[in-house]
C-alpha cells in the first residue's frame, strides 16, 4: 500500500525535524517546508494527503497559506492540521473558520499529534462514502437521500436548511463546528444562511426535535456539536 504523503510546514528547525521524524516513524512519507511560500510551492508540485501547518511563518504566514489552500478548488479538500503556539480562543476559532480540520497548540505531544492526524485522515476517507448513508445518533434517525428525520420512530418535519444543518452536525458526533463551517457546508435551499442565522436555525431545530434537541450542544465562543 502506498504511504500517505504529509507536508509539514514549520520554521523552527528543531520542531520541524521532531514532527517529521515521528511521522516518518509512523509510516508516513514526509515533505518539509520552512516558509509559507515554500509550502504553497510544494503543494503545487505534489498535493499531499494532509498538511501540518504552523501559523507564524516567514514570507507568507500560515493563515494565508490555509486561506489559499481552502480557497482553491484544486486543494480545498486537502485536510489542514494547524500546529501553533497561538492558543487563544480567538486564534482557534479563526483557524477553524479558515477551514482548518484540527488545531493543536504548542507545546504538544507527538503521540497526540499522530492520533489527531489519523483521526482527520479517517474522517476524510469516510466522508464521501458516508455522505448518503443513514445516520443513527441517540434516538435520532436521519435519511440523507430522502431528507427525512425521525425521533423515536416519529417523523419530524424540518425545512431544507434545518435538515442540512442537522446533517452536518450529526455526521460527526462530538465534533465542534463553528458557525462559519456550518454556513460553508449549507448552501442554497429555502433560506439565505449567514453566520448569524445559524443560531436561528439551531433554535428551530431544538424546538422541533423536542427532548432530542438537547443532543445539540452550544460550545461557548466556538459553535455547535451533536453530543457523542
C-alpha angles and dihedrals in degrees: 000000000000114000118249111253116227128185116211115199114192132136095203103088095205093052091043091054092044093053094042092049094051093046092049090047088053090056103264127132106236133205119187133211129179100194137039092243092052090048093055090048091051091051091050091051096047121356109226128220090240140001124221102202134192114205103212101067133149122250097007116021124226093254091060092044090054092045092053094046094049092042095055117080090215094058106021093100093057107107116237123205111191116215110186148139089234099099104157116125090245091054092051092048091047091051094049092046090055087060102264111159095213139000125214123183128215133277090054142170114245089217092053090048090052092049092050092048091051090049093051092048091049091051091050092051092047097042101076095037093052098041093109100025120121110260122214117187121162106317093335123104117190124191106194095186093052094032090228130144129191134183116206087345094307117118119242120207109224131173119244092260096044089053092048093051091049091048092052092053097040095053089068111032111200093016114123117227122195118223089251091055090051091049090049092052096046113065132166120349127114099317135055099235119211131167090260094049091054087078089055091050091049091050090051092049094050091051095049094044092053113196089358087065087077087073087073106083129195114226103205114239093004117054140257142319141178110247113250 
